[in-house]
């Protein structure tokens, strides 16, 4: 998994928020054990519409895309962070499985012809 982190200049001094973002990024990256994975995750730490800090996630695996915004307290404590991120990662794995099944079915169809 390729991981990119983007931190807004206004929040670069907020080590507490950067630690939350880093922990979330590290945990999600640890879920992808596929050596051939083309998954890309972009994390964003920036002020929200009312000035409150938000942590954004843009996740892409081939043609599947998913975005999610979190308030920092949604990613703390660690067990809540992991639960939220595992749910997102399970969506990715489900889409991968469907893609792989389509490819297998296409190959079987070609062999039958």
N, C-alpha and C positions, 0 to 999 in steps of 0.2 A: 504494500500500500504506500502510495506517495502521499506525504503529509505536508501541507503548506499552512503557515500561520501568519496572519495579518493582524497587527495590533495598531489601533488608531493612536496617533501621537498624543492625544489628550489622555490616554490611559496607560501609556508606557511606564509611568512611574508607579502604577498600582500593582505591586508585586503580588498581593493577595489574589488579584484577578488573573494575573499571568500564571500563577501556580495552579489555579483551577483549570484554566485553559490547557496548560501543559499536561496535567493529570488526565483530563478528558481525552486529549489527543493521543497520549501514550496508551491509554487503555484501549481505545478504539483500534489503534494500529496493531495492538497485540492480538486482536481477534482474527486478523487476516493472515492465515498460515499458508495460503495458496501461493506457491513460488511463482506461478504464472499470472498472478493477479494484476489487473490493470486498474484497480480501484484508486481513486484520487479523492482525498478529503481536504477541504479548505476550511480552516477555522478563522473566524473573525471576532475580534474583541473591539467593540466600538460603542459609543453612546447611542442609546435608543432615542425615540422621538421626544421623550420628556427629559432627556439628559441622563437617564439611568443607564448603567453599563449593561450590555447584552453580549452574549456569546453566541455566535452564529456558526452553523455547520452546513456546508454544502458537500454532499457525498455523491460521487458518481462512479458507477461500475459499468463499463461499456455503455449501453443505451439507457440504463436505469439511473435516474437522478432523484435525489431527495434532499430537501432543505429543512432546517429546523433552527429556531431561535430559542435560547434559554436565558432566563434570569440566572445570575451566578448561584443563587441559593438553590436552584433546581439541580445543580451538579455537586452539591455538598449536602450530606456526607457522601463518602465514597460508595456505599451500597446503593444509594439512590442514583448516583451518577452511572454506576455500572448497569443498573436495571434499565435506565433510559437508553443508554447506548447499546446494550445488548438487543433491545427491542428494535432499534434502527438497523443494527447489523443483521438481525434475523430477516428483516425485509430484503436486504441485499442478497443474502444466501438463498432466500426463496426465489428471487428473480434469477439468480445464477442457475439454480436447479432447473427452472422452467426453460431457460435458454439452452442448457445442456440437453435437456430432454427433447427439445425441438430439433437440435442437431442430430441426436441419435436417431430420432424418428425419420429425419430426412435421409440419413445413411441407410437405414433399413429399407426405406422406400426405394432408394436407388438400387440396392442389391436385389430387390424383388422384381425390378423391371428387366 
